[in-house]
Amino acid sequence: MGAMEKGKAGKSKLEERHLWHNSMTIDFGRGREVVESWVVFHVLCFSRDGVCTSIRRFMSCLNEIIRNCSLDPFVFYKWYQSKLPDDYTVEAQGLNQHGAASSSHVTGDEETRISTAPEGVMGEQETISVQPHVPAQHASSSSQVEEETQNVGVNEVMRTSKRSGKQPAWLSDYQTEGFSDEEVNLAFFSSLGDPITYEQAAKDDKWVEAMKVEIASIERNQTWELVDLPSESVPIGVKWVYKTKLNEKGAIDKFKERLVVKGYAQNKGIDYNEVFAPVARWDTIRTILAVAAHNGWIVKQLDVKSVFLHGELKETIYVEQTKGFIKLGAEEKVYKLKKALYGLKQAPRAWFTRIEGYFVKEGFKKSAHDHTLFIKQVWNKVIIISLYVDDLIYTGNDVELCKEFCNSMKKEFEMTDLGQMKYFIGVEITQSSGSISMVQKKYAKEVLERFGLWEGNSVKNPIVPGSIFAVDNDAEQEVDDSEYKCLVGSLMYLTVTRPDLMFAVGYIARFMTKPKEFHMQLAKRILRYVKGTFNFGITYSKSSTGKLQVFADSDYAQDIEDRRCTSGYVFLLSDATISWSSRKQDIVALSSTEAEYVAAANCACHCVWLKGLLGELAGKKLGIVEINYDNNSTINLSMNPVMHRRTKHIDVWYHFLRELVNKDEVKLLFCPSIEQVADVMTKPIKLETFEKFRDCMGVRMIED
């Protein structure tokens, strides 16, 4: 029977515990919402037998309840403690030494043993001893409770760690002396320095002023109107979100707040239909910068204020009045939205439809290869625009045409003219008379500090030959998959300006499901390489020939797990890379020729897209694009159906390459392996070759 033994009331202990939690009285004005969140919380954090499965998940879910329900974390914590019955006891040792939850939060029906230290930090497991609780209304005699307690092994002696806990590295950035572990954990319930609830923000004049500016912007834009709620309609709630914005140097730029609709309450088919909205590709942005650098153009940037407030809605949506700005004498009324608000599922699509219509009206032509790229040509004058939600960059060969566009945008929308492009979605841009550079120094430093390697030693390459081999899944120790995914995701965004990281990051990204200690060590080596090259970036030069150079390559059966090959390509323009890829192939190649042929076909497909994009930017059709390849068999196979016996099984899709060659769209040229730049995208290579190819890709140190 154990933990699921039935009591006199006919309910299991687990059912009783859930009943007790769900019947709590909640006095925050959001009672139903908190209770629903609480049910989800227990489903995620506790196993079927009532055992707490993860302290980290416990804290994450508890934090979500506080955020979603707009609760004050300190008030909520005290309230939660007050709801615990007198006979509910928790004993824990060493929990808070590693930033885990306060032990008084953990509940369970049987004694639980949980490791709270990161693997490799503590030699022994910490323990949590939890006494089972039965609510008073369902409790039987004390002897029965004692008998049940013995059945689930509560009185067993538990082994505890004798070692003193060590403060995690990330806590060294904060002043924790004189505070208990419980107080430190409570401090991290909320964002650093930013309020969570309206009540907290209302105590600070700078946030009050920011909220007034937001409301004034909404009303000036005629986003809503105050109406009586129709009897058959249900209003959607709203909440304030606060964020301190930093500039490229890490200094405070402004205090940003948003009135956000609780879009999760929307129903598809009633409150919204289509939600997709395109954003600019990084390949497109880099190509624009390369073209601008080659022609000596200046790239400028605009920021649309309250961007989603400009999108016009087709659906009828009602929202509640927000805290602190309820109209006197009309407390029961609601707002009917005429334009979009942040948080609505269709807000991005509504905004893009609005701005797209404006560009077309102004004489711009939307690109067929990137729907966020708009080009306007007046005789020999041209202006190019790329849109990434509310961030807009533009450049061209005529200063007056650019000024005219900027003034027109300011009349149509509330805009902030940021001048020359300097900081765009976490990427720092440096423009000079002879070049344009992209670097992510600030972001790289943040990632290194986040994972405690800013003060660590650096290495000269992200991955070394011989690092790829099969891992014994049984013998190798698993690591925390949440931390691993977070690390890989952070490194992925670094590849926006760092093609030299692409293969190594792509390789470790293949092991997201059950990462091992070996994979974590590979990821940390990449971080140490970033430490030594955090100020490296891409530089596009004006003195280049302006010719598009393409390199493609493939390894053969390097992956020990499934023997699939890795394809890679690199596109160079203005002496630096504008597009690159490192990707495992979808098939198992039976020969090196087949692997190379598949890689060349994938490169040719991207070549068609990029050729069309460059043709639109240049205003003329480009000629044959030459792809540099180091495999003669692939070159011969792309022109003629040779070696039919060995290649007849190759999918027809990949023979698209041969069609492009016959149409004179692309052409494969032989290049020696020592000059094959794409080699860096397919496998680990020795240090000298790696540094040579890194320089060929235009990845160099960017001076301040």
DOLO-289665 format. One line per 8 residues: number of its first residue (from 1); their letters; for each residue z, y, x of C-alpha. Coordinates in Angstrom, 2 decimals, m for minus. Layout:
N
NUM> a> Z:Y:X; ...
This chain:
704
1> mgamekgk> 0.00:0.00:0.00; 0.97:2.43:2.81; 0.20:6.08:2.27; m1.63:5.40:m0.99; 1.32:3.62:m2.64; 1.74:4.59:m6.29; 4.83:6.44:m7.44; 6.54:6.31:m10.83
9> agksklee> 4.25:8.98:m12.24; 1.22:6.73:m11.64; m0.33:8.98:m8.97; m0.82:8.29:m5.30; 0.92:10.46:m2.73; m2.40:12.02:m1.78; m3.12:12.95:m5.40; 0.39:14.38:m5.76
17> rhlwhnsm> 0.00:16.51:m2.63; m3.33:17.91:m3.83; m1.81:18.53:m7.28; 1.04:20.46:m5.65; m1.34:22.64:m3.62; m3.68:23.30:m6.55; m0.83:24.31:m8.85; 0.46:27.07:m6.53
25> tidfgrgr> 0.91:30.47:m8.09; m1.30:32.99:m6.27; m0.62:36.69:m6.68; m3.57:38.28:m4.89; m5.79:39.14:m7.87; m8.29:36.48:m6.73; m6.31:33.42:m7.87; m9.17:31.19:m9.02
33> evveswvv> m11.25:31.97:m5.95; m8.40:31.16:m3.57; m7.61:27.88:m5.34; m11.28:26.78:m5.19; m11.37:27.63:m1.51; m8.12:25.73:m1.04; m9.62:22.55:m2.51; m12.60:22.78:m0.14
41> fhvlcfsr> m10.14:23.45:2.67; m8.32:20.16:2.09; m11.54:18.19:1.74; m12.75:19.44:5.14; m9.47:19.28:7.04; m7.83:16.08:5.79; m8.96:12.48:5.76; m8.68:10.33:2.66
49> dgvctsir> m5.24:9.09:3.66; m3.91:12.63:4.03; m4.05:12.92:7.80; m4.97:16.27:9.35; m8.17:15.48:11.28; m8.64:18.60:13.40; m6.44:21.55:14.26; m9.53:23.62:15.14
57> rfmsclne> m11.18:22.82:11.81; m7.88:23.61:10.05; m7.80:27.11:11.59; m11.50:27.70:10.95; m11.24:26.81:7.25; m8.04:28.82:6.80; m9.75:31.82:8.38; m12.69:31.42:5.97
65> iirncsld> m10.33:31.51:2.97; m8.79:34.74:4.24; m12.17:36.37:4.89; m13.98:35.25:1.72; m11.11:36.22:m0.55; m10.39:39.56:1.20; m6.77:38.69:1.92; m4.48:40.31:4.44
73> pfvfykwy> m3.91:37.53:7.02; m0.31:38.46:7.75; 0.64:38.70:4.08; m1.20:35.45:3.37; 0.58:33.65:6.20; 4.03:34.75:5.02; 3.14:33.78:1.47; 1.94:30.37:2.61
81> qsklpddy> 5.20:29.76:4.47; 7.23:30.78:1.43; 5.43:28.19:m0.71; 6.46:25.27:1.51; 9.30:23.26:m0.14; 12.67:23.00:1.52; 12.22:19.29:2.25; 8.88:19.87:3.96
89> tveaqgln> 9.47:19.53:7.69; 7.12:19.69:10.63; 7.89:18.90:14.24; 5.39:19.77:16.98; 5.44:20.08:20.73; 3.03:22.08:22.87; 0.58:23.00:20.09; 0.18:26.68:20.76
97> qhgaasss> m0.30:26.33:24.49; m4.04:26.04:23.90; m4.63:28.50:21.11; m4.24:25.91:18.33; m2.84:26.57:14.88; 0.82:27.11:14.23; 2.39:23.71:13.58; 3.93:24.82:10.27
105> hvtgdeet> 0.44:24.84:8.74; m0.20:21.12:9.25; 0.46:18.77:6.36; m0.01:15.05:5.96; 1.37:11.92:4.33; 1.98:10.05:7.53; 2.81:10.69:11.13; m0.23:12.03:12.95
113> ristapeg> m1.09:12.07:16.64; m3.58:14.79:17.57; m4.83:16.00:20.95; m4.90:19.78:21.02; m5.78:20.43:24.65; m9.38:20.68:25.86; m10.47:17.49:27.56; m9.71:17.49:31.24
121> vmgeqeti> m6.99:20.16:30.93; m4.08:18.03:29.73; m3.47:14.56:31.02; m1.58:13.37:27.95; m1.92:13.98:24.24; 0.24:16.46:22.42; 1.83:15.11:19.24; 2.49:16.36:15.78
129> svqphvpa> 5.13:14.60:13.75; 4.78:15.32:10.04; 7.27:14.16:7.43; 5.61:13.23:4.12; 6.32:15.48:1.16; 6.52:14.54:m2.52; 6.77:17.41:m5.03; 10.00:17.67:m6.95
137> qhassssq> 8.39:17.06:m10.36; 7.01:13.70:m9.15; 9.78:12.66:m6.80; 11.63:9.39:m7.38; 14.99:8.44:m6.00; 15.87:9.28:m2.45; 16.02:5.61:m1.56; 12.45:5.10:m2.76
145> veeetqnv> 11.25:8.05:m0.72; 13.06:6.68:2.33; 11.43:3.27:1.77; 7.96:4.83:1.51; 8.65:6.82:4.64; 9.38:3.66:6.54; 6.19:2.04:5.19; 3.97:4.68:6.75
153> gvnevmrt> 5.70:4.51:10.13; 7.40:7.89:10.12; 10.40:6.67:12.06; 8.34:5.36:14.96; 9.09:6.93:18.33; 6.22:9.16:19.43; 5.21:9.79:23.02; 5.05:13.49:23.93
161> skrsgkqp> 3.67:15.27:26.96; 6.16:16.21:29.66; 3.82:18.73:31.24; 4.18:22.45:30.63; 1.24:23.99:28.84; m1.20:26.26:30.62; m2.51:29.43:29.01; m6.28:29.21:28.40
169> awlsdyqt> m8.49:31.44:30.54; m9.79:33.52:27.66; m6.26:34.67:26.77; m5.92:36.41:30.14; m7.97:39.29:28.73; m5.24:40.07:26.18; m1.64:41.30:26.39; 0.45:38.37:25.15
177> egfsdeev> 3.70:38.88:27.07; 6.68:39.18:24.74; 4.86:37.58:21.80; 5.47:34.11:20.46; 2.65:31.58:20.25; 2.75:31.96:16.47; 2.23:35.73:16.69; m0.63:35.29:19.17
185> nlaffssl> m2.39:32.88:16.82; m1.88:35.22:13.89; m3.47:38.06:15.85; m6.69:36.06:16.15; m6.96:35.55:12.40; m8.82:38.86:12.29; m11.65:40.36:14.33; m10.47:42.30:17.36
193> gdpityeq> m9.59:45.79:16.14; m11.75:45.61:13.01; m10.09:45.57:9.59; m10.74:42.67:7.24; m9.66:44.11:3.90; m10.10:47.46:2.21; m6.33:47.97:2.25; m6.31:47.78:6.05
201> aakddkwv> m9.32:50.10:6.44; m7.88:52.65:4.00; m5.08:53.38:6.47; m7.52:54.57:9.14; m9.34:57.89:8.67; m12.41:56.86:10.67; m13.07:53.88:8.39; m12.40:55.92:5.26
209> eamkveia> m14.95:58.48:6.40; m17.45:55.72:7.19; m17.02:54.26:3.67; m17.61:57.67:2.12; m20.83:58.03:4.11; m21.99:54.59:2.93; m21.28:55.37:m0.74; m23.04:58.73:m0.40
217> siernqtw> m26.08:57.00:1.11; m26.17:54.49:m1.74; m25.97:57.19:m4.42; m28.45:59.47:m2.65; m30.91:56.60:m2.52; m30.43:55.97:m6.27; m29.57:52.36:m5.59; m27.58:51.83:m8.81
225> elvdlpse> m26.50:53.31:m12.11; m23.20:52.98:m13.96; m23.62:51.06:m17.24; m21.70:48.98:m19.76; m21.84:45.26:m18.98; m23.94:43.31:m21.52; m21.99:40.58:m23.23; m24.19:37.77:m21.88
233> svpigvkw> m24.11:38.96:m18.25; m21.66:38.26:m15.43; m21.20:40.86:m12.66; m21.25:39.84:m9.02; m18.38:40.89:m6.80; m18.68:43.18:m3.77; m16.62:43.64:m0.62; m16.46:45.88:2.43
241> vyktklne> m17.38:44.53:5.87; m16.30:46.45:8.98; m17.67:46.20:12.52; m17.28:48.31:15.65; m20.76:48.63:17.21; m21.15:48.75:20.98; m24.03:50.14:23.04; m25.84:48.47:25.94
249> kgaidkfk> m23.03:49.50:28.33; m20.27:47.98:26.20; m18.89:51.36:25.06; m18.17:52.11:21.39; m21.31:53.44:19.73; m20.15:53.84:16.14; m17.89:52.39:13.46; m20.13:50.53:11.07
257> erlvvkgy> m19.26:49.38:7.58; m21.30:47.81:4.81; m20.78:47.37:1.12; m21.86:43.76:0.72; m22.65:41.82:m2.43; m21.17:38.34:m2.62; m24.57:36.72:m2.64; m23.15:33.20:m2.77
265> aqnkgidy> m22.46:33.82:m6.48; m26.17:34.33:m7.25; m28.05:31.67:m9.21; m31.62:30.78:m8.26; m34.13:31.46:m11.01; m31.79:34.00:m12.64; m30.63:36.39:m9.94; m33.40:35.70:m7.41
273> nevfapva> m36.55:33.67:m6.77; m38.29:33.98:m3.39; m36.21:35.06:m0.39; m38.41:34.60:2.71; m39.13:37.66:4.86; m40.84:37.55:8.30; m39.39:39.05:11.47; m41.15:39.87:14.73
281> rwdtirti> m41.65:37.06:17.21; m40.39:37.61:20.72; m43.81:36.54:22.00; m45.28:39.49:20.11; m42.68:41.97:21.38; m43.16:40.90:24.99; m46.94:41.10:24.60; m46.68:44.67:23.28
289> lavaahng> m44.48:45.65:26.23; m46.92:44.05:28.69; m49.89:45.88:27.13; m47.96:49.16:27.12; m46.95:48.74:30.77; m50.53:48.00:31.85; m51.86:51.07:30.02; m48.99:53.37:30.98
297> wivkqldv> m47.85:53.89:27.37; m44.31:54.79:26.36; m42.61:52.47:23.87; m40.31:54.23:21.40; m37.81:52.97:18.86; m36.70:53.90:15.34; m33.77:52.61:13.34; m33.80:52.62:9.54
305> ksvflhge> m30.46:53.62:8.04; m29.14:51.34:5.30; m32.40:49.45:5.45; m31.86:47.04:2.55; m31.05:49.91:0.18; m34.75:50.81:0.22; m35.94:47.49:m1.20; m36.80:47.60:m4.90
313> lketiyve> m35.53:44.77:m7.09; m37.49:42.92:m9.76; m34.47:41.04:m11.13; m31.65:42.52:m13.26; m28.39:42.34:m11.33; m24.95:43.79:m12.16; m22.20:44.28:m9.57; m18.56:45.29:m9.83
321> qtkgfikl> m17.28:48.70:m8.80; m15.85:48.64:m5.30; m12.23:49.23:m4.33; m11.34:52.82:m3.60; m14.39:54.22:m5.39; m13.81:53.22:m9.01; m14.96:55.96:m11.42; m12.08:57.47:m13.40
329> gaeekvyk> m12.45:56.90:m17.12; m15.12:54.23:m16.56; m13.06:51.47:m15.02; m14.59:48.80:m17.28; m18.18:49.68:m16.43; m20.34:48.03:m13.79; m23.28:49.03:m11.63; m26.81:47.94:m12.50
337> lkkalygl> m28.83:47.65:m9.29; m32.20:49.35:m9.11; m32.57:48.67:m5.38; m31.20:45.99:m3.09; m27.78:45.90:m1.46; m26.67:43.99:1.62; m25.66:40.44:0.79; m28.27:39.83:m1.91
345> kqaprawf> m30.39:36.82:m1.08; m33.63:38.65:m1.86; m32.69:41.86:0.00; m34.71:41.13:3.20; m37.80:40.23:1.19; m37.48:43.34:m0.99; m37.23:45.57:2.09; m40.22:44.00:3.83
353> triegyfv> m42.34:44.34:0.69; m41.39:48.02:0.53; m42.17:48.83:4.18; m45.35:46.75:4.16; m46.66:48.71:1.18; m45.89:51.98:2.94; m47.73:50.99:6.13; m50.81:49.91:4.19
361> kegfkksa> m50.77:53.20:2.27; m50.66:55.10:5.59; m53.78:53.34:6.84; m52.25:50.62:8.99; m53.77:47.16:9.15; m51.46:44.14:9.09; m52.09:41.64:11.85; m53.41:38.24:10.84
369> hdhtlfik> m51.48:36.62:13.67; m48.06:38.26:13.16; m47.25:39.73:9.76; m44.68:42.12:11.25; m47.30:43.73:13.50; m49.22:46.75:12.14; m52.05:48.59:13.91; m53.71:51.89:13.05
377> qvwnkvii> m56.87:53.05:14.80; m58.40:56.51:14.40; m61.58:56.71:16.47; m60.38:55.95:20.00; m56.71:56.60:19.17; m54.44:53.67:18.41; m50.80:53.18:17.40; m49.05:49.79:17.35
385> islyvddl> m45.89:49.00:15.36; m43.66:45.93:15.41; m40.87:45.50:12.85; m37.68:43.47:13.25; m35.78:44.07:9.98; m34.39:47.62:10.48; m35.40:47.98:14.15; m38.89:49.33:14.64
393> iytgndve> m40.77:49.84:17.92; m44.05:51.69:18.28; m46.43:52.70:21.04; m49.95:54.01:21.46; m52.40:55.95:23.56; m52.01:59.29:21.74; m48.78:61.29:21.75; m49.68:63.40:18.69
401> lckefcns> m50.49:60.34:16.60; m47.11:58.84:17.50; m45.30:62.09:16.58; m47.14:62.24:13.28; m46.07:58.68:12.49; m42.44:59.38:13.40; m42.28:62.47:11.17; m43.89:60.58:8.30
409> mkkefemt> m41.30:57.80:8.55; m38.43:60.31:8.52; m39.76:61.83:5.30; m40.08:58.46:3.60; m36.86:56.81:4.83; m33.55:57.79:6.38; m34.28:57.21:10.06; m32.58:57.50:13.42
417> dlgqmkyf> m34.98:58.42:16.21; m33.71:56.52:19.24; m36.35:57.93:21.58; m37.62:55.63:24.31; m36.89:51.97:23.76; m33.68:51.15:25.66; m31.69:48.54:23.76; m33.33:46.17:21.30
425> igveitqs> m31.47:43.27:19.65; m29.25:42.63:22.67; m32.02:43.16:25.24; m31.93:46.12:27.64; m35.28:47.81:28.27; m36.03:50.00:31.30; m39.23:52.08:31.32; m40.68:53.87:34.31
433> sgsismvq> m44.05:55.35:35.20; m45.23:52.09:36.73; m43.44:49.29:34.89; m41.38:48.11:31.90; m38.46:45.72:32.44; m36.45:43.48:30.10; m32.99:42.18:31.01; m29.86:40.85:29.25
441> kkyakevl> m27.13:41.82:31.69; m24.60:42.82:29.06; m25.14:39.67:27.01; m25.08:37.41:30.08; m21.75:38.89:31.17; m20.31:38.39:27.67; m21.34:34.73:27.69; m19.84:34.14:31.11
449> erfglweg> m16.57:35.82:30.13; m16.47:33.91:26.88; m16.62:30.54:28.67; m14.39:31.61:31.56; m16.99:31.54:34.35; m17.40:35.25:35.11; m15.10:34.83:38.11; m16.54:31.42:39.00
457> nsvknpiv> m18.80:30.45:41.87; m22.56:30.79:41.51; m25.38:28.36:42.33; m29.02:29.01:43.20; m30.79:26.87:40.59; m29.89:25.78:37.04; m30.71:22.10:37.51; m31.48:20.01:40.59
465> pgsifavd> m33.81:17.03:41.08; m32.08:13.78:40.22; m29.89:15.33:37.52; m31.71:13.56:34.71; m30.68:9.95:34.26; m29.38:7.71:31.51; m25.76:8.24:30.52; m23.57:5.27:29.68
473> ndaeqevd> m22.57:6.18:26.12; m19.61:3.81:26.18; m18.16:4.73:29.55; m18.81:8.48:29.52; m16.15:10.61:27.86; m17.19:12.72:24.85; m16.53:16.47:24.73; m15.90:18.90:21.90
481> dseykclv> m19.26:19.18:20.15; m18.39:22.58:18.62; m17.81:24.17:22.02; m20.90:22.46:23.42; m23.13:23.71:20.59; m21.73:27.21:20.98; m22.49:27.14:24.71; m26.05:25.84:24.23
489> gslmyltv> m26.75:28.39:21.50; m25.57:31.22:23.73; m27.83:30.02:26.54; m30.76:29.71:24.14; m30.72:33.43:23.42; m30.65:34.14:27.16; m34.09:32.49:27.43; m35.56:35.52:25.64
497> trpdlmfa> m35.88:37.18:29.05; m35.25:34.20:31.33; m38.10:31.66:31.42; m36.51:30.14:34.53; m33.73:28.78:32.26; m36.05:27.25:29.68; m36.31:23.67:30.91; m32.62:23.26:31.76
505> vgyiarfm> m31.45:24.75:28.45; m34.02:22.75:26.48; m32.83:19.57:28.17; m29.13:20.00:27.36; m30.07:21.00:23.80; m31.25:17.42:23.20; m27.67:16.15:23.16; m26.08:18.18:20.37
513> tkpkefhm> m24.86:15.21:18.32; m22.52:13.42:20.73; m22.39:15.38:23.98; m20.75:13.71:26.96; m18.85:15.15:29.90; m22.00:14.85:32.00; m23.91:17.12:29.61; m21.10:19.68:29.61
521> qlakrilr> m21.19:19.76:33.40; m24.95:20.40:33.31; m24.38:23.27:30.86; m21.70:24.79:33.07; m23.99:24.57:36.08; m26.53:26.65:34.15; m23.77:29.19:33.52; m22.98:29.30:37.24
529> yvkgtfnf> m26.66:29.93:37.93; m26.58:32.76:35.38; m23.51:34.13:37.19; m25.55:34.56:40.37; m28.61:35.97:38.56; m27.13:37.77:35.54; m29.06:40.94:36.45; m32.42:39.14:36.61
537> gityskss> m35.11:39.91:34.04; m38.85:40.28:33.44; m40.83:43.21:34.84; m44.33:44.09:33.55; m46.37:46.10:36.03; m49.01:48.78:35.51; m50.80:47.83:38.74; m51.80:44.39:37.43
545> tgklqvfa> m55.35:43.33:36.66; m54.58:42.94:32.96; m56.06:39.44:32.89; m54.34:36.71:30.89; m53.33:33.77:33.09; m52.39:30.43:31.57; m50.70:27.42:33.18; m49.93:24.10:31.46
553> dsdyaqdi> m48.38:20.89:32.72; m46.51:17.74:31.74; m44.23:15.27:33.42; m44.54:11.54:32.84; m41.77:9.41:31.28; m38.97:11.32:32.98; m36.63:10.88:30.01; m34.82:7.59:30.60
561> edrrctsg> m33.58:7.39:27.00; m36.91:7.22:25.12; m39.55:7.63:27.87; m41.17:10.59:26.16; m42.77:13.28:28.28; m42.03:17.00:28.41; m44.85:19.51:27.93; m44.71:23.04:29.29
569> yvfllsda> m46.88:26.13:29.46; m46.64:29.67:30.81; m48.72:32.71:29.80; m48.80:35.62:32.27; m49.90:39.19:31.55; m49.21:42.32:33.60; m47.73:40.19:36.41; m45.03:38.58:34.22
577> tiswssrk> m44.59:35.98:31.50; m45.12:36.93:27.87; m44.86:33.43:26.40; m43.56:30.07:27.58; m42.46:26.71:26.26; m40.70:23.53:27.38; m40.74:20.86:24.69; m40.50:17.09:24.47
585> qdivalss> m43.67:15.45:23.15; m43.72:13.75:19.75; m45.30:10.56:21.08; m44.75:8.07:23.89; m47.69:8.50:26.25; m49.17:5.30:27.70; m50.52:7.04:30.78; m50.11:10.24:32.74
593> teaeyvaa> m53.59:11.31:31.58; m52.55:10.99:27.95; m49.34:12.98:28.60; m51.30:15.73:30.35; m53.95:15.76:27.61; m51.32:16.19:24.89; m49.70:19.03:26.85; m53.09:20.74:27.30
601> ancachcv> m53.81:20.45:23.56; m50.48:22.05:22.66; m51.14:24.86:25.12; m54.65:25.40:23.73; m53.25:25.81:20.18; m50.89:28.54:21.35; m53.74:30.00:23.37; m55.83:30.48:20.20
609> wlkgllge> m52.98:32.39:18.54; m52.24:34.59:21.55; m55.92:35.26:22.16; m56.28:36.53:18.59; m53.16:38.70:18.94; m54.38:40.28:22.19; m57.79:40.85:20.59; m56.14:42.87:17.81
617> lagkklgi> m54.08:44.90:20.27; m57.09:45.59:22.52; m59.43:46.25:19.60; m62.03:43.81:20.90; m62.64:40.08:21.05; m61.57:38.38:24.25; m63.76:35.95:26.16; m62.99:32.46:27.43
625> veinydnn> m59.36:31.90:28.34; m58.92:29.79:31.45; m56.09:27.24:31.49; m54.97:26.18:34.95; m54.32:22.44:35.14; m53.53:20.05:37.98; m54.97:16.84:36.47; m58.69:16.13:36.88
633> stinlsmn> m58.69:13.31:34.32; m57.46:15.70:31.63; m60.11:18.26:32.57; m62.86:15.61:32.33; m61.50:14.25:29.05; m61.48:17.74:27.54; m65.22:18.07:28.14; m66.50:14.52:27.57
641> pvmhrrtk> m65.20:11.37:25.80; m64.78:9.49:29.07; m62.44:6.52:29.65; m62.75:5.50:26.01; m60.97:2.18:26.47; m57.84:3.92:27.72; m57.94:6.91:25.37; m59.21:5.61:22.05
649> hidvwyhf> m55.66:5.43:20.65; m55.00:9.16:21.20; m54.49:10.94:17.88; m57.50:12.84:16.58; m55.32:15.96:16.31; m55.15:16.27:20.09; m58.95:16.22:20.39; m58.86:19.73:18.96
657> lrelvnkd> m58.74:20.69:22.63; m62.22:19.25:23.18; m63.55:21.24:20.23; m62.15:24.48:21.66; m63.73:23.73:25.03; m67.10:23.06:23.43; m66.88:26.37:21.52; m66.13:28.27:24.74
665> evkllfcp> m62.77:29.38:23.41; m60.82:27.90:26.32; m61.68:26.29:29.64; m59.60:24.02:31.85; m59.67:24.79:35.57; m58.14:22.69:38.30; m55.30:24.15:40.31; m53.23:22.38:42.99
673> sieqvadv> m49.74:21.21:42.05; m48.21:23.57:44.59; m49.59:26.47:42.50; m48.81:25.01:39.07; m46.32:27.54:37.67; m45.77:25.50:34.49; m44.21:22.76:36.64; m40.90:24.62:36.30
681> mtkpikle> m41.01:23.94:32.52; m41.33:20.17:32.75; m38.81:18.81:35.27; m36.20:19.74:37.89; m37.87:20.85:41.11; m36.60:21.58:44.59; m35.07:24.98:45.32; m37.88:26.49:47.40
689> tfekfrdc> m40.52:25.66:44.79; m38.28:26.85:41.96; m37.72:30.26:43.56; m41.45:30.60:44.29; m42.45:29.89:40.67; m39.63:32.10:39.35; m41.10:35.00:41.29; m44.60:34.14:40.04
697> mgvrmied> m43.31:34.43:36.46; m42.11:37.98:37.15; m38.40:37.12:36.96; m36.71:39.41:39.46; m33.54:41.44:39.93; m33.50:44.55:37.73; m31.83:47.50:39.38; m29.67:49.87:37.29
